[in-house]
Amino acid sequence: MAYTYSDVRFYEWMLSEAKKKQPDACFESIEERIVEMKRQIRKRNRDAVSGRVLVTSADSGDYWITKFPLPEDIQTREEAIEYFKEYEYIYYRPAYYDCTGQQFTSWFKVFQKPDGRFWAYHCVSLDV
């Protein structure tokens, strides 16, 4: 099961309330569960950093901007742009109707971080 920080906070709150009502009771199993949940969350976050991370920078409902790393084997800016256009770009398909609700790429920007890895900003809009 994938835990979130709100799950951990809930269990911590439950533990503190239970300790207030029964201060001399043994709550080791609950504390162990909280520790295990935190470990799983940290592991998932570490795995996500090595994989694909989507960071939503802005979200107005009609569009959103995400930032994510491109594959590590990309060496030049031209390769990064080519990769983005091939695998990430969402093309708008014209329709006879207005407000189709389809997603499309409004703009993107490829940049290189100091460690040499290429990242991209991707603005996706909705046809509303």
SEDO-635242 format. One record per residue (C-alpha): residue in three letters; residue number from 1; x, y, z. Coordinates in nm, 3 decimals, decimal comma. Layout:
{kolnu: ala&tornu: NUM&px: X&py: Y&pz: Z}
...
//
This chain:
{kolnu: met&tornu: 1&px: 0,000&py: 0,000&pz: 0,000}
{kolnu: ala&tornu: 2&px: 0,128&py: 0,346&pz: -0,084}
{kolnu: tyr&tornu: 3&px: 0,118&py: 0,576&pz: 0,217}
{kolnu: thr&tornu: 4&px: 0,108&py: 0,953&pz: 0,210}
{kolnu: tyr&tornu: 5&px: 0,224&py: 1,208&pz: 0,463}
{kolnu: ser&tornu: 6&px: -0,138&py: 1,267&pz: 0,564}
{kolnu: asp&tornu: 7&px: -0,164&py: 0,895&pz: 0,655}
{kolnu: val&tornu: 8&px: 0,141&py: 0,926&pz: 0,878}
{kolnu: arg&tornu: 9&px: 0,009&py: 1,243&pz: 1,040}
{kolnu: phe&tornu: 10&px: -0,322&py: 1,067&pz: 1,107}
{kolnu: tyr&tornu: 11&px: -0,151&py: 0,771&pz: 1,276}
{kolnu: glu&tornu: 12&px: 0,069&py: 1,005&pz: 1,480}
{kolnu: trp&tornu: 13&px: -0,241&py: 1,195&pz: 1,590}
{kolnu: met&tornu: 14&px: -0,416&py: 0,867&pz: 1,681}
{kolnu: leu&tornu: 15&px: -0,114&py: 0,759&pz: 1,883}
{kolnu: ser&tornu: 16&px: -0,095&py: 1,088&pz: 2,074}
{kolnu: glu&tornu: 17&px: -0,469&py: 1,076&pz: 2,153}
{kolnu: ala&tornu: 18&px: -0,443&py: 0,713&pz: 2,268}
{kolnu: lys&tornu: 19&px: -0,147&py: 0,798&pz: 2,493}
{kolnu: lys&tornu: 20&px: -0,349&py: 1,080&pz: 2,652}
{kolnu: lys&tornu: 21&px: -0,632&py: 0,840&pz: 2,740}
{kolnu: gln&tornu: 22&px: -0,412&py: 0,546&pz: 2,845}
{kolnu: pro&tornu: 23&px: -0,063&py: 0,673&pz: 2,926}
{kolnu: asp&tornu: 24&px: 0,057&py: 0,345&pz: 3,076}
{kolnu: ala&tornu: 25&px: -0,055&py: 0,121&pz: 2,785}
{kolnu: cys&tornu: 26&px: 0,192&py: -0,030&pz: 2,538}
{kolnu: phe&tornu: 27&px: 0,176&py: 0,129&pz: 2,193}
{kolnu: glu&tornu: 28&px: 0,489&py: -0,023&pz: 2,043}
{kolnu: ser&tornu: 29&px: 0,306&py: -0,184&pz: 1,749}
{kolnu: ile&tornu: 30&px: 0,152&py: 0,151&pz: 1,645}
{kolnu: glu&tornu: 31&px: 0,487&py: 0,327&pz: 1,678}
{kolnu: glu&tornu: 32&px: 0,652&py: 0,053&pz: 1,470}
{kolnu: arg&tornu: 33&px: 0,384&py: 0,092&pz: 1,204}
{kolnu: ile&tornu: 34&px: 0,443&py: 0,468&pz: 1,188}
{kolnu: val&tornu: 35&px: 0,817&py: 0,412&pz: 1,150}
{kolnu: glu&tornu: 36&px: 0,756&py: 0,157&pz: 0,872}
{kolnu: met&tornu: 37&px: 0,518&py: 0,397&pz: 0,693}
{kolnu: lys&tornu: 38&px: 0,780&py: 0,673&pz: 0,704}
{kolnu: arg&tornu: 39&px: 1,042&py: 0,433&pz: 0,566}
{kolnu: gln&tornu: 40&px: 0,814&py: 0,336&pz: 0,278}
{kolnu: ile&tornu: 41&px: 0,743&py: 0,701&pz: 0,196}
{kolnu: arg&tornu: 42&px: 1,115&py: 0,788&pz: 0,198}
{kolnu: lys&tornu: 43&px: 1,196&py: 0,486&pz: -0,021}
{kolnu: arg&tornu: 44&px: 0,922&py: 0,580&pz: -0,268}
{kolnu: asn&tornu: 45&px: 1,052&py: 0,937&pz: -0,284}
{kolnu: arg&tornu: 46&px: 1,410&py: 0,815&pz: -0,341}
{kolnu: asp&tornu: 47&px: 1,290&py: 0,581&pz: -0,616}
{kolnu: ala&tornu: 48&px: 1,089&py: 0,863&pz: -0,773}
{kolnu: val&tornu: 49&px: 1,397&py: 1,087&pz: -0,788}
{kolnu: ser&tornu: 50&px: 1,587&py: 0,823&pz: -0,979}
{kolnu: gly&tornu: 51&px: 1,289&py: 0,772&pz: -1,208}
{kolnu: arg&tornu: 52&px: 1,045&py: 1,024&pz: -1,354}
{kolnu: val&tornu: 53&px: 0,949&py: 1,316&pz: -1,132}
{kolnu: leu&tornu: 54&px: 0,666&py: 1,551&pz: -1,219}
{kolnu: val&tornu: 55&px: 0,661&py: 1,877&pz: -1,030}
{kolnu: thr&tornu: 56&px: 0,353&py: 2,085&pz: -1,097}
{kolnu: ser&tornu: 57&px: 0,460&py: 2,448&pz: -1,101}
{kolnu: ala&tornu: 58&px: 0,126&py: 2,610&pz: -1,182}
{kolnu: asp&tornu: 59&px: -0,228&py: 2,487&pz: -1,217}
{kolnu: ser&tornu: 60&px: -0,514&py: 2,715&pz: -1,311}
{kolnu: gly&tornu: 61&px: -0,757&py: 2,448&pz: -1,422}
{kolnu: asp&tornu: 62&px: -0,720&py: 2,542&pz: -1,790}
{kolnu: tyr&tornu: 63&px: -0,348&py: 2,468&pz: -1,800}
{kolnu: trp&tornu: 64&px: -0,067&py: 2,331&pz: -1,586}
{kolnu: ile&tornu: 65&px: 0,309&py: 2,347&pz: -1,600}
{kolnu: thr&tornu: 66&px: 0,522&py: 2,051&pz: -1,505}
{kolnu: lys&tornu: 67&px: 0,896&py: 2,013&pz: -1,465}
{kolnu: phe&tornu: 68&px: 1,060&py: 1,676&pz: -1,513}
{kolnu: pro&tornu: 69&px: 1,399&py: 1,523&pz: -1,599}
{kolnu: leu&tornu: 70&px: 1,469&py: 1,387&pz: -1,943}
{kolnu: pro&tornu: 71&px: 1,658&py: 1,057&pz: -1,983}
{kolnu: glu&tornu: 72&px: 2,014&py: 1,065&pz: -1,852}
{kolnu: asp&tornu: 73&px: 2,172&py: 0,945&pz: -2,177}
{kolnu: ile&tornu: 74&px: 2,082&py: 1,269&pz: -2,363}
{kolnu: gln&tornu: 75&px: 2,405&py: 1,459&pz: -2,431}
{kolnu: thr&tornu: 76&px: 2,310&py: 1,775&pz: -2,624}
{kolnu: arg&tornu: 77&px: 2,033&py: 2,032&pz: -2,620}
{kolnu: glu&tornu: 78&px: 1,931&py: 1,933&pz: -2,973}
{kolnu: glu&tornu: 79&px: 1,890&py: 1,570&pz: -2,864}
{kolnu: ala&tornu: 80&px: 1,682&py: 1,685&pz: -2,567}
{kolnu: ile&tornu: 81&px: 1,450&py: 1,892&pz: -2,787}
{kolnu: glu&tornu: 82&px: 1,420&py: 1,607&pz: -3,036}
{kolnu: tyr&tornu: 83&px: 1,337&py: 1,364&pz: -2,754}
{kolnu: phe&tornu: 84&px: 1,075&py: 1,601&pz: -2,613}
{kolnu: lys&tornu: 85&px: 0,906&py: 1,651&pz: -2,949}
{kolnu: glu&tornu: 86&px: 0,905&py: 1,276&pz: -3,013}
{kolnu: tyr&tornu: 87&px: 0,787&py: 1,145&pz: -2,674}
{kolnu: glu&tornu: 88&px: 0,637&py: 1,426&pz: -2,466}
{kolnu: tyr&tornu: 89&px: 0,481&py: 1,680&pz: -2,702}
{kolnu: ile&tornu: 90&px: 0,101&py: 1,657&pz: -2,715}
{kolnu: tyr&tornu: 91&px: -0,034&py: 1,760&pz: -3,052}
{kolnu: tyr&tornu: 92&px: -0,370&py: 1,930&pz: -3,088}
{kolnu: arg&tornu: 93&px: -0,612&py: 1,742&pz: -3,311}
{kolnu: pro&tornu: 94&px: -0,853&py: 1,982&pz: -3,482}
{kolnu: ala&tornu: 95&px: -1,220&py: 1,900&pz: -3,428}
{kolnu: tyr&tornu: 96&px: -1,549&py: 2,022&pz: -3,566}
{kolnu: tyr&tornu: 97&px: -1,667&py: 2,113&pz: -3,219}
{kolnu: asp&tornu: 98&px: -1,559&py: 2,378&pz: -2,970}
{kolnu: cys&tornu: 99&px: -1,447&py: 2,291&pz: -2,618}
{kolnu: thr&tornu: 100&px: -1,343&py: 1,933&pz: -2,681}
{kolnu: gly&tornu: 101&px: -1,156&py: 1,906&pz: -2,352}
{kolnu: gln&tornu: 102&px: -0,849&py: 1,760&pz: -2,518}
{kolnu: gln&tornu: 103&px: -0,503&py: 1,829&pz: -2,383}
{kolnu: phe&tornu: 104&px: -0,230&py: 1,984&pz: -2,594}
{kolnu: thr&tornu: 105&px: 0,117&py: 2,132&pz: -2,547}
{kolnu: ser&tornu: 106&px: 0,110&py: 2,512&pz: -2,532}
{kolnu: trp&tornu: 107&px: 0,484&py: 2,549&pz: -2,491}
{kolnu: phe&tornu: 108&px: 0,792&py: 2,375&pz: -2,354}
{kolnu: lys&tornu: 109&px: 1,141&py: 2,470&pz: -2,251}
{kolnu: val&tornu: 110&px: 1,439&py: 2,236&pz: -2,228}
{kolnu: phe&tornu: 111&px: 1,723&py: 2,333&pz: -1,997}
{kolnu: gln&tornu: 112&px: 2,036&py: 2,179&pz: -1,850}
{kolnu: lys&tornu: 113&px: 2,110&py: 2,166&pz: -1,479}
{kolnu: pro&tornu: 114&px: 2,465&py: 2,213&pz: -1,347}
{kolnu: asp&tornu: 115&px: 2,504&py: 1,836&pz: -1,306}
{kolnu: gly&tornu: 116&px: 2,465&py: 1,804&pz: -1,686}
{kolnu: arg&tornu: 117&px: 2,119&py: 1,646&pz: -1,690}
{kolnu: phe&tornu: 118&px: 1,854&py: 1,793&pz: -1,916}
{kolnu: trp&tornu: 119&px: 1,513&py: 1,885&pz: -1,775}
{kolnu: ala&tornu: 120&px: 1,201&py: 2,026&pz: -1,933}
{kolnu: tyr&tornu: 121&px: 0,917&py: 2,260&pz: -1,848}
{kolnu: his&tornu: 122&px: 0,597&py: 2,150&pz: -2,019}
{kolnu: cys&tornu: 123&px: 0,284&py: 2,363&pz: -2,031}
{kolnu: val&tornu: 124&px: -0,024&py: 2,155&pz: -2,110}
{kolnu: ser&tornu: 125&px: -0,353&py: 2,331&pz: -2,185}
{kolnu: leu&tornu: 126&px: -0,711&py: 2,213&pz: -2,214}
{kolnu: asp&tornu: 127&px: -0,938&py: 2,304&pz: -2,501}
{kolnu: val&tornu: 128&px: -1,227&py: 2,451&pz: -2,302}
//
